[in-house]
Amino acid sequence: MAEGYIFHWLPVLEAMPRLLGGVATALQVAALSVVGATIIAFLGALAARSARRSLRVTAMIYLEAMRNSPSLVKMYFLYFGLGSFGVFLPPFVAATAALALQNGAYMMEIVRGAIAAVPSGQRDAALSLGLSPRHTFFKVTFPQAMRNALPPLGNNWVEIVKDTSLTSALSVAEVYFVFQSVMALDSRVYELLIVLAAIYLILTAAVGAGVQLLERRFGRAYRVTR
Amino acid sequence: MTDPLHVIALRLLIGLTASLELAALVLLLGTAGGVVLATISNFGGRLGRAFLFTILYLARGIPLLVWIFAIFFVLPHVGLRLSAFTTAAVALTLFASVTIAEIFRGGILAVPRSQTEAGLALGLSPLRSFILIVLPQALRVVLPGMISQFVFLVKASALISLLGVSEMMHVGREIIERTLQGFEVMALIWIFYTMVCLPLGMFGRWLERRLAVGGQGVTRPKSVGGPQIAEPSLRG
């Protein structure tokens, strides 16, 4: 740290309401992205396991189109690119949709792998007991797959929370964007950086703790009871 | 005023070389840093592991963009005035060292303990048997992870555009602001990133399958229990 730098926390304290407003926006972006990404992930995973070749190929093309470029590209594409066709999305919508599209692809791979990891004997057993294919999937395969999928899905949710910082590129007023604008006025950069880092650490730790609770819920059937 | 497509493509490709240059440089420096960190966590006892765990926690809990911003601000403030490109390289290298250390730690764990013991029995010092015997074997296991790390870095280099370093995204945004050709520019950028990352990703997965099957006594660590190898954070 540079010599002679004196910490002043009062300006940061005064900026706290704005920063917390940014946190609220970031959480909105994250929550909506997670919902969108989850829907994409499950539809994609079903398509990737479909008997129909056209669906499988579509899912594969989607996956590769998403995971081989940064989410910033999709953000700009939705925001600037669609403008060429007269479609002008608000920054919040473009940013959230881009995060959902990008993470939907990552999560689709997780879900697909988790379903594939359930031993086929489970499915055979359920079918031979007379369960319909639908029941077999939702009552037997899916709960076990979720147990496999939860830890990596949880990692992904944490990543989405961090990725909300990217939406500042479209001037979405989330916490990193607010941080930058406060900093431009106050120049209490070290204090603000520490607060910003703490905010993100708290957010990601909270999401991580939530995931652990879910893991315990889905792992309940496997716990050894004495 | 609009630019012809080939002119846009050419400018973007020049920007892409900057992204690739940055990613390659960071991969190289980050590997050096990562090996050092992995060695520290291997020999540093409880303190070394706690150190690695702490920086890993910080690296995973705080967005990369915030890290990069911090480096961009702090370096000049302590009197290190470097070019924007070098600053970006420093920022990404610090981050990459941590994830690469994690990849190497997994690779080192995958080398059977008997290899170290054999080295010691032949009279090598612990450090020498680590460097001469364990590390080269860990390298095999580590290779696929390093390729996805490179892909991650190519994608992460896009973040640098937000701090004004001229790479593909930055060049693209500048063209959009001048000509409003949003669709052409972003479609080309999307295609260019995919052209670089898709083959690399496929190669990495192929390599992983090959090494997983034919490893000479080298098995990948099971992901049950202990921390996962850096996979989840390798995104862009």
Interface residues (C-beta under 8 A of the other chain):
Chain A: M1 A2 Y5 E64 A65 R67 N68 S69 P70 S71 L72 V73 K74 Y76 F77 Y79 F80 G81 L82 G83 S84 F85 Y106 P151 P152 N155 N156 V158 E159 K162 D163 S165 L166 S168 A169 Y176 V189 L193 L196 A197 Y200 L201 T204 A205
Chain B: L58 R60 G61 I62 P63 L64 L65 V66 F69 A70 F73 V74 H77 V78 G79 V151 K155 A156 A158 L159 S161 L162 M169 G172 R173 I176 L180 Q181 G182 F183 E184 V185 M186 A187 I189 W190 Y193 T194 V196 C197 L198 G201 Q228 E231 P232 S233 R235 G236
